[in-house]
Amino acid sequence: MTPPGWMILLVAPVIGSWLGVLVRRWPQGRKTGLARSCCDHCQHLLAPRDLVPLLSFAWQRGRCRYCGARIGLFYPAIELAALSVALACYFADAGGWSAWIDAGLGWALLCAAWIDLETFRLPDFITLSLILAGLCVTWADQPAAIYEHAAAAALAFGGFRLLDYAYLALRQRQGLGEGDAKLFAACGAWLGLTSLPYVVMGAGLIGIGMVLLGGRAGGVRREQQIAFGPALALTFFLWRLFGSYLAQYI
């Protein structure tokens, strides 16, 4: 039985709230599972009414109910981002199970991209899980394409690693991390061989745009490390949803 399409929009902010906990706690090695949520400032355990996505933040005017400290915009921002992922999937897939599958992919990519943006690390538990999930989804939807998608995953990983080794030999520093290669492998597992050049091109253009915008704002300097994961994750997700349409115009 297919769940109602609107339900994905209702669940999305809750997923976003949990992703926020994961983004904040995983890099610090803190518990992310069943641990109780608490204020980052006073460490007071939060009640259920403090944890309603978006609404609690608005009701409390962005402050902790116990100590009055500012909560900041991170949690409402990631909750809204998760809702945006759900909206894109809902309209692209017209509801149904495919919208839930693509939303799960989008939420995982959102979490990985945010962590990479802040720490320059892509978690293995996300990238490797996405490789396996992509092959499973391919097997369920297009059994005949499983070998092509498996080959695409291997080629994507190997290609990025070779590119990194070449850059290291030429410039004596790392250009692409292994996490980027694993994320690109997940892209191959989900999208197949023919999509890889488009994703690389799109991610490269987004990455260049990020550098140019950062340079204009004075935030990017020569030799500074730039997180490529967000650009790759965004292109991966958009091509999954709209690639069949975009390819007609490229």
Buried (B, 14 or more C-beta within 10 A) or exposed (E): EEEEBEBBBEBBBBBBBBBBBBBBBBEEEEEBEEEEBBBEBEEEEBEEEBEBBBEBBEEBEBBBBBEEEEBEEBBBEBBBBBBBBBBBBBEBBEBBEBBBBBBBBBBBBBBBBBBBBEBBBBBEEBBBBBBEBBBEBBBEEEEEBBEBBBEBBBBBBEBBBEBBEEBEEEEEEEBBBBBBBBBBBBBBBBBBBEBBEBBBEBBBEBBEEBBEEBEEEEEBEEEEEBBBBBBBBBBBBBBBBEBEEEEEEE
